[in-house]
Amino acid sequence: MSFKEIKNKFSKYSLPTYTRVGPLFVKGKGSWLWDIDGKLYLDLFPGWGVSVLGHSHPKIAKVIGDQAKRLVHLPNNLFFKEQALLSEKISDLSFPSKVFFANSGAEAVESAIKFSRLFGAKKRHEIITMKNSFHGRTFGALSATGQKKYKDPFRPILPGFREASFNDFNDFVKKVTSKTVAVMLELIQGEGGVNIASKTYIKNIRDYCCKRSILFIVDEVQTGMGRTGKLFCYQDYKIIPDIMLLSKGLGAGFPISAMVVKREIADIIKPGMHASTFGGSPLATKVSYEVFNVIKRDKLLQNVKLKGDYLYKRLLELKLKFSFIKDVRVSGLMAGMELKLDSYPVFLKCLEQKLIVNSTQRNVLRIMPALNVTRKELDKGLAILENVFGGLKY
């Protein structure tokens, strides 16, 4: 079947919720993609940051095949070991906790919203979120998201959310009321433009929440699973959240998410109060367990630190060379370049030269490569990016 025929089928049968670009991709391995014509593309934004081990990692492919032959799905009112073992793994590697599994980051956010309502015991229900945040597209997650462009077409949104300015502790305090039950934030706003929370800001909020029995919820859908050089980003801030939300890299391409709740408060939720038909299946949890194994076995956290430092150095060099680069923000292998011009045409020009990056917030280029990316792959990608920058008119 030709590429033209495939495109026509998308046009005829798929809801137009995405702006699709580029060639027809048919194969992936590591940081590389092949199109239908056999042309090779370097992917430095694999799966929107989902594919933390790159495309078609052999260990993950093997686990999927082996587990699919054994047991794919069971309902959550039955016992199976794969989910229990993953829950234990997450708790051991983060903080003493209990875990609820779902399928996407937005579902994890929805779970946290419901848990917060329970914690508030019908006396408190408001959640403070941050301007420029992104928490998902389901209705509760959308209502929590601090960006008008996503919410305006679907108003009226759900009540009970108050927005504070990111990295502004005083503004956060001003938004607290007698109804405040939780604060939910990203330690690094990804879709918001790779905005990094300061350590003082996070410590102040954490201390404030502890004194007033306000839940501190960290959305680590993007930053979790080694992205910043720690297994979980909150570990860089030397705090412990009440709830942590995971997805994206948790399955390295396989759909899974988790709400991780501090053990001492976990049992306020009772059987029947929340559920997920597909969440935490034997297949999904077996895959996720192996992701943790690969990260440890291949020493990927060390690689993230080394390659992240190198990427930051090289991006700063580009900033010195091109006056239209306004700022460079990097944490591990999560990088954003804020430009003084529209970033989407830059993304398209990179794609033409067989490099995949990402454009967000109209003027930010995002680079979030696989955790096992090599220096040679980074050099190739940065050379293409420099060539694209050199051809821009500014």
C-alpha positions in Angstrom: 0.0 0.0 0.0 1.4 3.4 -1.0 2.0 6.4 1.3 -0.7 8.3 -0.6 -3.2 5.6 0.0 -2.4 5.5 3.8 -2.7 9.3 4.0 -6.1 9.1 2.2 -7.3 6.6 4.8 -6.3 8.9 7.7 -8.2 11.7 6.0 -11.3 9.6 5.4 -11.5 7.5 8.6 -9.6 9.3 11.4 -10.9 12.2 13.5 -8.8 15.3 12.7 -7.4 15.7 16.2 -3.7 15.7 15.1 -1.7 17.6 12.6 0.3 14.8 11.0 3.5 15.6 9.2 6.5 13.8 7.7 6.9 10.5 5.8 5.3 7.1 6.6 7.4 5.4 9.2 7.6 1.6 9.2 10.4 0.6 11.6 12.3 1.9 14.6 15.4 0.8 16.5 17.1 2.8 19.3 17.2 6.5 18.3 16.5 5.8 14.7 13.4 5.5 12.5 13.0 4.2 8.9 10.4 5.4 6.5 8.7 3.4 3.8 11.5 4.4 1.3 14.2 3.1 3.6 15.4 6.6 4.6 16.8 6.9 8.1 15.7 9.6 10.6 17.3 10.5 13.9 14.7 10.7 16.6 15.6 13.0 19.5 12.0 13.1 20.8 11.0 9.5 20.6 7.3 9.0 21.2 6.9 12.5 22.8 9.3 11.4 25.5 7.6 8.1 26.0 10.2 5.8 24.5 12.9 6.3 27.1 14.8 3.2 26.0 14.4 4.1 22.3 12.4 2.3 19.7 11.9 -1.5 19.9 14.3 -2.2 22.7 15.2 -5.9 22.5 14.6 -6.6 26.2 11.2 -4.9 26.1 10.2 -6.7 22.9 11.2 -10.0 24.4 9.2 -9.4 27.6 6.1 -8.4 25.6 6.3 -11.6 23.5 7.0 -13.9 26.4 4.3 -12.4 28.7 1.7 -12.3 25.8 2.1 -16.1 25.5 1.5 -16.5 29.2 -1.1 -14.0 30.3 -2.2 -10.7 28.8 -5.1 -9.4 30.9 -7.0 -10.1 34.1 -9.5 -8.0 36.0 -8.3 -6.3 39.1 -10.6 -8.2 41.4 -8.3 -11.2 40.9 -4.7 -11.7 42.1 -1.7 -11.9 39.8 2.0 -11.4 40.7 3.1 -9.0 37.9 1.2 -6.0 39.4 2.2 -6.8 43.0 5.9 -7.0 42.0 5.8 -3.7 40.2 4.0 -2.0 43.1 6.7 -3.2 45.4 9.4 -2.1 43.0 8.0 1.5 42.7 7.6 1.8 46.5 11.1 0.5 47.2 12.7 2.9 44.7 10.7 6.0 45.7 9.0 6.3 49.1 6.8 3.9 51.2 3.6 3.9 49.2 0.7 2.1 47.7 0.1 2.2 43.9 -2.9 2.5 41.6 -2.4 1.7 38.0 -4.1 3.1 34.9 -3.2 3.5 31.2 -2.3 7.2 30.6 -0.9 10.2 32.4 -4.3 11.9 32.3 -5.9 9.0 34.0 -3.3 9.2 36.8 -4.1 12.9 37.2 -7.8 12.1 37.4 -7.1 9.5 40.1 -5.2 12.2 42.1 -8.1 14.6 41.8 -10.5 12.0 43.1 -8.1 11.0 45.9 -7.8 14.7 46.9 -11.5 15.0 47.2 -11.6 12.1 49.6 -8.7 13.5 51.6 -10.7 16.8 51.9 -13.6 14.9 53.5 -16.2 17.2 51.9 -14.8 20.1 53.7 -12.0 21.0 51.3 -11.9 20.4 47.6 -9.8 23.1 45.8 -6.6 22.2 44.1 -3.9 24.8 43.2 -2.2 24.2 39.9 0.3 26.3 38.0 0.0 28.7 35.1 1.5 27.1 31.9 1.1 23.6 33.4 -0.1 20.7 31.4 -1.8 17.7 33.1 -3.8 16.0 30.3 -6.8 16.2 28.1 -9.5 14.3 30.0 -11.9 16.7 31.7 -10.5 16.8 35.2 -6.9 16.9 33.9 -7.9 19.6 31.4 -9.5 21.7 34.1 -6.2 21.4 36.1 -4.1 22.5 33.2 -3.0 26.1 33.3 -3.3 27.0 29.6 -6.3 28.8 28.2 -5.7 27.5 24.6 -6.6 23.9 25.7 -9.5 24.9 28.0 -11.3 27.6 26.2 -13.0 25.4 23.5 -14.5 23.2 26.2 -15.8 25.7 28.8 -17.4 25.6 31.2 -14.6 23.5 32.8 -14.8 21.8 36.2 -14.7 24.1 39.2 -12.3 23.7 42.1 -9.0 24.7 40.5 -7.0 27.8 41.3 -4.0 28.9 39.2 -0.8 30.3 40.7 2.2 31.6 39.0 5.0 29.0 38.6 8.1 29.6 40.6 6.3 32.3 42.7 5.8 31.1 46.3 4.1 34.4 47.4 1.5 34.0 44.6 0.9 30.4 45.7 0.2 31.5 49.2 -2.2 34.1 48.0 -4.2 31.4 46.2 -4.6 29.2 49.3 -8.1 29.4 50.9 -9.9 27.5 53.6 -11.1 25.1 50.8 -7.6 24.2 49.6 -6.9 20.5 49.8 -3.9 20.0 47.5 -1.3 21.5 45.2 -0.5 19.7 42.0 2.5 20.7 39.9 5.2 19.6 37.5 8.7 20.0 38.8 9.7 20.8 35.3 6.9 22.1 33.0 7.5 20.1 29.8 4.8 21.1 27.4 4.8 24.5 29.1 8.3 25.1 27.7 10.8 23.2 29.9 10.4 25.6 32.8 12.4 24.3 35.8 11.1 24.9 39.4 13.7 26.3 41.7 14.7 24.1 44.7 13.8 26.9 47.2 10.4 27.3 45.7 9.6 23.6 45.9 10.9 23.3 49.5 8.8 26.3 50.6 5.7 24.8 49.1 6.4 21.4 50.6 6.9 22.9 54.0 3.8 25.0 53.7 1.7 22.0 52.7 3.1 19.9 55.6 2.1 22.5 58.2 -1.4 22.9 56.8 -2.3 19.3 55.9 -2.4 20.2 52.1 -1.5 17.3 49.8 1.6 17.9 47.7 1.2 16.1 44.3 4.0 16.0 41.8 3.1 15.2 38.2 6.1 13.2 37.0 4.5 12.0 33.8 7.4 13.5 31.8 10.2 13.9 34.4 9.9 10.4 36.0 11.8 7.2 35.0 15.3 8.8 34.7 14.6 11.7 32.5 16.4 14.2 34.6 19.3 12.0 35.9 17.4 10.8 39.0 15.0 7.9 38.7 12.3 10.4 39.9 12.8 14.2 39.6 11.5 14.9 43.1 14.7 13.2 44.4 16.7 16.1 43.0 14.7 18.5 45.3 15.3 16.5 48.5 11.6 16.4 49.3 9.0 13.6 49.4 5.6 14.2 47.8 2.3 12.9 49.2 1.4 11.6 45.7 3.5 11.1 42.6 2.0 10.5 39.1 3.9 8.5 36.5 3.3 7.5 32.9 5.2 8.0 29.6 8.5 6.3 30.4 7.0 4.0 32.9 6.2 1.5 30.1 8.9 2.7 27.6 6.3 2.8 24.9 3.7 0.4 26.4 0.6 2.2 27.8 0.7 2.3 31.6 0.4 5.0 34.4 0.5 5.0 38.1 -0.7 7.1 41.1 1.8 6.5 43.9 0.3 7.5 47.3 2.2 7.8 50.5 1.4 4.8 52.6 0.1 6.6 55.7 -2.7 8.2 53.8 -3.3 5.5 51.1 -6.1 3.6 52.8 -8.6 6.5 52.9 -9.7 5.2 49.4 -11.9 2.1 49.7 -12.9 -0.7 47.3 -15.2 0.5 44.6 -14.3 4.2 44.9 -12.0 4.1 41.8 -11.1 1.5 39.2 -9.5 1.0 35.7 -10.6 -1.9 33.5 -7.2 -2.2 31.7 -5.0 -0.6 34.3 -2.1 -2.6 35.6 -2.6 -5.7 33.5 -0.2 -8.6 33.7 1.3 -7.5 30.4 1.7 -3.8 31.2 3.2 -4.3 34.6 5.6 -7.0 33.4 6.9 -4.6 30.8 7.2 -1.8 33.3 9.1 -4.0 35.7 11.6 -4.7 32.9 12.0 -1.0 32.2 13.3 -0.5 35.7 15.6 -3.5 35.3 17.1 -2.1 32.0 17.6 1.4 33.5 19.6 -0.2 36.4 21.4 -2.9 34.3 22.5 -0.5 31.6 23.4 2.3 34.1 21.2 4.7 32.2 21.0 7.3 35.0 24.7 7.8 34.7 24.3 8.1 30.9 21.6 10.7 31.4 23.9 12.8 33.6 26.9 12.6 31.2 24.9 13.1 28.0 22.8 15.8 29.6 25.8 17.8 30.6 27.2 17.4 27.1 23.9 18.4 25.5 23.7 21.5 27.7 27.2 22.6 26.8 26.6 22.1 23.1 23.3 24.0 23.2 24.9 26.9 25.0 27.5 27.0 22.2 24.7 27.3 19.7 23.2 30.1 21.8 26.4 32.1 21.6 26.5 31.6 17.8 22.8 32.5 17.0 21.3 35.6 18.4 17.7 34.4 18.0 18.3 31.8 20.8 16.9 33.5 23.8 17.4 30.9 26.5 18.6 27.3 27.0 17.0 25.2 29.8 18.2 21.7 30.5 17.8 19.1 33.2 19.3 15.7 32.4 18.0 14.8 28.9 15.1 17.2 29.0 16.1 20.3 27.1 14.3 23.4 25.8 15.6 26.1 23.6 13.5 29.3 23.8 13.7 31.2 20.5 12.9 34.8 19.5 11.0 33.4 16.5 8.4 30.7 15.8 9.8 27.3 16.6 7.3 25.2 14.5 9.0 26.1 11.1 12.3 25.1 12.7 10.8 21.7 13.7 9.6 21.2 10.1 13.0 22.1 8.6 14.7 19.7 11.0 12.2 17.0 9.9 13.1 17.7 6.2 16.8 17.1 7.2 15.8 13.8 8.9 15.9 15.0 12.5 12.9 14.7 14.8 12.6 17.3 17.7 9.6 19.1 19.0 8.0 22.5 19.0 6.0 23.8 21.9 4.7 27.1 23.3 5.1 28.6 19.8 8.8 29.5 20.4 10.4 26.6 22.3 12.2 23.7 20.7 12.2 20.6 22.9 14.8 17.8 22.8 14.1 14.7 24.9 16.1 11.8 23.5 16.1 8.2 24.7 18.0 7.7 27.9 20.5 5.5 26.1 21.3 8.0 23.4 25.0 8.1 22.4 27.3 11.1 22.1 27.6 10.3 18.3 23.8 10.5 17.9 23.7 13.8 19.8 26.5 15.2 17.7 24.7 14.3 14.5 21.4 15.8 15.7 23.1 19.0 16.9 25.0 19.3 13.5 21.6 19.1 11.7 20.1 21.6 14.1 23.0 24.0 13.6 22.7 23.7 9.9 19.0 24.5 10.1 19.7 27.5 12.3 22.3 28.7 9.9 19.7 28.9 7.1 17.1 30.9 9.1 16.5 34.6 8.4 16.3 36.7 11.5 
